[in-house]
Amino acid sequence: MHGNIIKINDKKESSPFVIRAIGLTEKLKGALTMPGGYLYRLENEFGLQVKVEASNNIIIPKYDGIYNFQYAENVE
């Protein structure tokens, strides 16, 4: 992919990118924004603008594609 487009689950997505997560708000935010954390690095190493918003009403649609495990295998 070139420019501000990435591929997620075989779909092209353009900026701005939205990342949603479910979990304990303060712990997630702390882990992402701490020095060396993912969002910290995006801002400080790559100069990207990052905005963190907390919500008590988040919807993450289920993945409806086919799972293609490249590095994992079923264990019985």
Secondary structure as UniProt FT lines:
FT   STRAND          5..8
FT   TURN            9..10
FT   STRAND          11..14
FT   HELIX           25..33
FT   TURN            35..36
FT   HELIX           38..44
FT   TURN            45..46
//
